[in-house]
Amino acid sequence: MADGMIFDIQRYSIHDGPGIRTTVFFKDCPLRCRWCSNPESWGREPRLFYMKSRCISCGSCQAAPEAPQEACPTGALCLKGEKMTAEEVFGTILRDLPYYQKSGGGVTLSGGEPLLQKDFAAALLKLCKDAGIHTAIETTGLVPYETFEALEGLADLYLYDFKHPDPELHRKWTGRSNEQILENLERLSRTPAHIHVRVPVIPGVNDQPETLREIASFLNSHGIRERTLLPFHQYGSSKYQSLGLSYEMADVPQMTDARLQELAEDSQFYQS
């Protein structure tokens, strides 16, 4: 059975697809979005995570530099990233089968970028499909299109991220151009795949009506009607300190519901 690297399994999730879901967070991502709320996903290898509020400065970690998380008595240190088989993850997923059935929920593969671990994702999705569990994939779209072809029929829903229509500005804020992302979205839209595009609205990055209007125009031209604007938040900011990373968006204000609604109206974002 295929195995892969994950950094979290979140049960009772209600924001990553319909109904009550279990979200499996995959390690590794091709982007480095400056506002990323899951920086622990960066890279395939486990990362040491430090929670200052739990530290009692006992020095146990310094005495065990090869595995400081195992020596820590308070859990202030842990590794973000664990190798698991598809069957092991599926065992956790099955615990909440009644909730999926009652709510119309299921399983969402997130990250990171789950499609970077194609074989592991396919094995896990097949187990879910065979059990009659609804499946969704949250994706950056920055993978070879052959990956989408390899997973044909295994994903009931794609939650497809769209961050900026301009390739150079996309590169500035995420580290990579959007050309392959948009090409893949265009090709995927010509298949029977169920696509829901989600746009994180980031102040100073893409919170201009003309930018959102351009995104909406692209979606309309390819018959993609399902779309959502997601407000920028600071929920993941503390993770950067825990990982020893700098956080460039610390002074950026959170997006209010009122401002998000104003942008949606000014850009006519939801008019397809």
Secondary structure, 3 states (H helix, E strand, C coil): CCEEEEEEEEEEECCCCCCCEEEEEECCCCCCCCCCCCHHHCCCCCEEEECHHHCCCCCCCCCCCCCHHHHCCCCCEEEECEEEEHHHHHHHHHCCHHHHHHHCCEEEEECCCHHHHHHHHHHHHHHHHHCCCEEEEEECCCCCHHHHHHCCCCCCEEEEECCCCCHHHHHHHHCCCCHHHHHHHHHHHCCCCCEEEEEEECCCCCCCHHHHHHHHHHHHHCCCCCEEEEECCCCCHHHHHHCCCCCCCCCCCCCCHHHHHHHHHHHCCCCC
